[in-house]
Amino acid sequence: MGSRQEAGGGGSMYKPGDRVVYLASKHSSHPTPRAVELDPEPNGEGYSYAVRKYWVVQEVLPDGTLSILTRRGKQRVVKASDNRLRPARWWERWFLAGRFPEGEGNFSG
């Protein structure tokens, strides 16, 4: 099977309005409650971890990147082929709808 981008039939598998989940890398001495993949530093002074970010695709750009809208209204640009980015699963779109931009009205199929 090919990459995620190829799986969409030649172009990007994403389209405007799609809900996506991005696994953001973080570093802190106090991880958040939603931290996953938690790894302590060798000297115990901090942690490396990841946090799931729930975003919406605004636009698919011609160069294969995506313009993304964050929960707080910021815009980001990420590559559609980024391994940290994936489509939201049906249960995330349903049960975690409030974590995506624009709240609960976002459930789609």
Order of alpha helices (4+ residues) and beta strands (2+ residues): alpha-beta-beta-beta-beta-beta-beta-alpha
